[in-house]
């Protein structure tokens, strides 16, 4: 939503105050909807210092955690081999 600040400044003070209150509520609801609909946004909201890695994006892109988060798959198990990290280093060197 594009807002013309000059038009807002010309409103009477009580109307301007009510408009800004409503506008901020709308922005907060929009943010909450994004957090509710996207697992990675939720994680970043709850844990602001979260550093997103490539592996997080893979799991989130395949909607594995999204489905669990929304209640479609109540239990998930993600396995990775003990030597997975070493294998990835070798693949990157090739």
Residue pairs with C-beta under 8 A, 6 or more apart in sequence:
1 26
3 23
8 16
8 19
8 20
9 16
11 19
34 41
35 41
35 42
35 45
36 42
38 66
39 60
39 65
39 66
39 69
40 52
40 56
40 57
40 60
42 69
43 50
43 56
44 50
44 52
59 65
59 78
60 66
64 73
64 76
64 78
65 76
67 73
67 76
68 74
68 75
68 76
81 87
